[in-house]
Amino acid sequence: MTWHITRTDVDGHPAVSFQRPWESTPTTLRVLDPDRVHADLQALELIEQTNPGWYAGFLHRNVPVTHLDGLWAQHPGDVLVQAGTADALAGLITAARLEHGL
């Protein structure tokens, strides 16, 4: 499932938008570092693609961001993990899958 991640702009300022398959409209984030935010979104997208049943997300901010933070992943009804980076999040998912038999 692709998140349809694209670089765009909001009133002439850099932005990155994404739309998950189950969402009817894209979410647009104002950014200071479009390449980093784009890469962060791709990392979360990959986490969902490689961990069936898990959903990944991040803390949404109303100010321009340099990177995504407050990363989380959830296996609905079972477990929620939080991390500072996508790599750390992937490691926590692996541990949770083993611990909970997911």
Backbone bond lengths (Angstrom), bond angles and torsions (degrees), N, CA, C in turn:
res aa  C-N    CA-C-N  psi(-1)  N-CA   C-N-CA  omega(-1)  CA-C   N-CA-C  phi
1 M - - - 1.455 - - 1.522 108.18 -
2 T 1.279 115.87 126.67 1.459 120.19 -177.49 1.524 111.02 -96.80
3 W 1.307 115.33 147.99 1.466 121.10 179.27 1.526 111.77 -91.80
4 H 1.314 119.77 -1.56 1.472 123.10 -179.35 1.534 110.71 48.93
5 I 1.318 115.55 64.93 1.468 122.98 -177.30 1.527 108.98 -88.95
6 T 1.331 116.36 128.52 1.466 120.56 179.87 1.521 110.84 -140.46
7 R 1.333 114.67 150.04 1.461 120.09 172.44 1.528 107.32 -86.45
8 T 1.311 116.07 141.61 1.459 120.99 -178.29 1.523 107.91 -150.69
9 D 1.311 117.73 -162.18 1.466 120.61 173.20 1.526 108.80 -146.62
10 V 1.327 114.05 157.09 1.465 122.02 176.32 1.520 106.05 -125.37
11 D 1.323 116.48 113.47 1.462 121.77 -178.97 1.525 112.05 51.82
12 G 1.333 115.98 41.17 1.456 121.09 177.82 1.516 115.15 82.15
13 H 1.328 118.37 2.98 1.465 122.37 179.03 1.528 109.45 -107.50
14 P 1.328 117.42 146.78 1.460 119.87 -177.14 1.532 112.43 -60.71
15 A 1.327 113.90 145.23 1.456 120.90 178.65 1.524 108.52 -152.83
16 V 1.305 115.20 161.78 1.460 122.31 174.38 1.524 106.14 -131.74
17 S 1.322 115.77 134.81 1.458 118.76 178.17 1.524 109.54 -118.90
18 F 1.321 115.31 156.18 1.457 120.57 176.20 1.521 108.19 -149.43
19 Q 1.318 114.25 152.37 1.459 120.12 177.40 1.523 107.88 -142.90
20 R 1.323 115.07 115.55 1.464 120.21 177.64 1.523 109.20 -75.98
21 P 1.316 117.23 157.05 1.466 120.50 -174.95 1.527 114.60 -55.29
22 W 1.311 118.40 -31.66 1.465 121.32 -176.96 1.532 113.23 -90.51
23 E 1.330 117.21 -1.49 1.469 120.84 -179.64 1.525 109.98 -95.76
24 S 1.331 116.26 141.56 1.461 120.11 -177.46 1.529 113.05 -86.52
25 T 1.325 117.78 -19.83 1.460 121.19 179.07 1.530 109.80 -136.10
26 P 1.328 117.31 151.64 1.463 119.25 178.48 1.537 112.00 -73.72
27 T 1.316 114.52 154.64 1.460 122.29 172.29 1.519 106.95 -102.64
28 T 1.330 117.12 131.14 1.461 121.30 -179.42 1.522 109.35 -113.86
29 L 1.325 115.26 129.72 1.462 122.49 179.49 1.520 109.48 -111.43
30 R 1.326 116.90 128.39 1.465 120.12 172.16 1.524 107.22 -75.47
31 V 1.325 116.81 134.27 1.461 120.22 -172.55 1.521 111.95 -134.13
32 L 1.309 115.07 154.77 1.466 122.06 172.58 1.523 110.53 -100.20
33 D 1.331 116.13 -24.99 1.461 121.94 179.68 1.531 108.74 -130.92
34 P 1.347 116.63 85.16 1.469 119.88 -175.98 1.527 113.89 -58.08
35 D 1.330 117.40 -37.30 1.462 119.87 -179.05 1.526 111.22 -64.37
36 R 1.316 116.55 -44.17 1.478 120.69 -178.96 1.523 110.68 -65.98
37 V 1.329 117.68 -46.46 1.473 120.40 -178.75 1.529 109.69 -65.09
38 H 1.322 117.45 -40.40 1.465 121.21 176.85 1.529 109.85 -58.86
39 A 1.329 116.83 -45.64 1.466 121.46 179.12 1.530 111.12 -64.29
40 D 1.338 117.42 -40.51 1.469 120.70 178.04 1.528 110.85 -61.43
41 L 1.330 116.85 -43.41 1.467 120.37 178.66 1.525 110.81 -64.83
42 Q 1.320 117.30 -40.03 1.464 120.16 177.71 1.529 110.98 -63.43
43 A 1.323 117.04 -36.76 1.463 120.56 178.61 1.526 110.91 -65.14
44 L 1.339 116.93 -41.45 1.470 119.97 177.65 1.530 110.88 -66.92
45 E 1.320 115.92 -39.31 1.463 120.59 176.90 1.534 109.93 -59.86
46 L 1.324 117.39 -43.76 1.460 121.97 179.23 1.529 111.11 -63.68
47 I 1.328 116.27 -39.11 1.466 119.95 177.56 1.525 109.94 -58.49
48 E 1.331 117.43 -45.33 1.470 119.72 178.61 1.525 111.15 -64.88
49 Q 1.320 117.02 -39.77 1.464 120.46 -177.75 1.518 112.14 -67.19
50 T 1.326 117.42 -33.08 1.464 120.89 -175.80 1.521 113.29 -97.13
51 N 1.322 117.49 -1.43 1.461 121.88 179.65 1.527 109.26 -132.37
52 P 1.337 116.98 77.61 1.470 120.50 -177.42 1.526 112.03 -53.41
53 G 1.319 114.98 137.53 1.461 120.84 179.50 1.520 114.01 91.11
54 W 1.329 117.17 -11.96 1.462 122.19 179.90 1.522 109.62 -98.04
55 Y 1.323 115.51 146.12 1.459 122.81 174.45 1.511 107.59 -119.70
56 A 1.322 117.23 137.90 1.464 121.98 -178.51 1.522 109.66 -117.08
57 G 1.320 115.62 151.47 1.451 120.17 178.59 1.519 111.23 -161.14
58 F 1.315 115.17 -169.01 1.457 120.87 -175.85 1.518 108.87 -157.11
59 L 1.306 115.59 167.55 1.461 122.62 178.26 1.528 108.49 -75.10
60 H 1.324 116.44 119.16 1.469 120.81 178.87 1.525 109.50 -82.26
61 R 1.324 115.94 133.26 1.464 121.28 179.31 1.523 109.37 -117.66
62 N 1.328 116.38 151.98 1.466 121.58 179.17 1.524 112.36 -96.77
63 V 1.311 116.84 14.56 1.466 122.03 178.01 1.525 107.91 -124.02
64 P 1.326 118.43 156.99 1.468 119.78 177.21 1.538 111.01 -58.97
65 V 1.325 116.61 138.27 1.464 121.25 -176.22 1.527 110.44 -119.50
66 T 1.339 115.52 154.14 1.460 121.02 174.85 1.520 110.77 -92.12
67 H 1.345 116.25 -25.64 1.467 121.97 -179.05 1.527 107.85 -158.22
68 L 1.326 115.29 168.69 1.458 119.81 176.99 1.519 108.94 -89.33
69 D 1.330 116.13 139.79 1.455 120.18 175.51 1.531 108.94 -134.49
70 G 1.309 115.35 178.51 1.452 119.27 -176.69 1.522 111.15 62.66
71 L 1.335 116.41 39.93 1.456 120.92 -177.46 1.522 110.65 -69.42
72 W 1.317 116.15 142.43 1.457 121.18 179.24 1.525 109.75 -145.91
73 A 1.315 115.31 158.76 1.457 121.86 172.42 1.518 107.19 -143.10
74 Q 1.320 115.33 143.73 1.453 119.86 -177.07 1.525 110.30 -136.60
75 H 1.314 114.18 136.26 1.458 120.84 167.39 1.520 103.30 -102.57
76 P 1.336 117.68 103.15 1.468 121.84 -169.45 1.524 113.52 -48.05
77 G 1.324 113.32 130.03 1.456 120.80 177.86 1.509 114.58 80.25
78 D 1.345 117.65 -6.71 1.456 119.42 -175.68 1.526 113.69 -117.15
79 V 1.324 116.36 -59.34 1.464 118.68 -171.47 1.533 110.40 -155.02
80 L 1.319 114.70 150.67 1.464 122.88 175.44 1.517 107.18 -128.68
81 V 1.339 116.97 132.70 1.465 121.21 176.22 1.517 108.60 -124.74
82 Q 1.333 116.19 150.12 1.458 122.19 -179.95 1.515 108.70 -132.80
83 A 1.360 116.21 146.19 1.458 120.53 -179.27 1.517 110.20 -154.57
84 G 1.314 115.18 168.88 1.462 121.54 -179.64 1.512 114.02 -89.43
85 T 1.339 117.09 -22.78 1.461 121.17 179.81 1.528 109.54 -134.62
86 A 1.318 115.75 160.88 1.469 120.24 178.70 1.526 110.93 -64.56
87 D 1.335 117.60 -37.52 1.463 119.88 178.43 1.523 111.28 -63.33
88 A 1.331 116.31 -43.75 1.466 120.19 178.15 1.523 110.35 -64.38
89 L 1.333 116.92 -38.77 1.457 121.46 179.23 1.529 110.18 -62.85
90 A 1.318 117.11 -44.09 1.466 120.76 178.72 1.527 110.80 -60.73
91 G 1.325 117.03 -39.33 1.467 120.58 177.68 1.516 112.32 -64.66
92 L 1.323 116.54 -40.17 1.467 120.20 178.64 1.531 111.29 -67.73
93 I 1.319 116.73 -35.61 1.468 119.89 176.95 1.528 109.61 -64.00
94 T 1.319 116.92 -45.04 1.460 120.78 178.92 1.526 110.33 -58.44
95 A 1.325 116.91 -45.59 1.463 120.81 179.10 1.527 111.46 -63.46
96 A 1.328 117.09 -43.21 1.450 121.02 179.92 1.528 111.90 -65.59
97 R 1.329 116.69 -37.69 1.471 121.00 178.30 1.520 109.66 -62.06
98 L 1.323 117.00 -42.36 1.463 120.84 179.33 1.532 110.84 -67.79
99 E 1.328 115.31 -46.79 1.467 120.25 -176.76 1.529 112.65 -64.31
100 H 1.329 116.37 -39.58 1.460 120.21 -174.80 1.529 113.96 -103.87
101 G 1.333 116.37 3.09 1.452 120.18 179.84 1.510 114.34 64.10
102 L 1.332 116.12 38.84 1.467 120.45 -177.51 1.518 111.04 -93.64
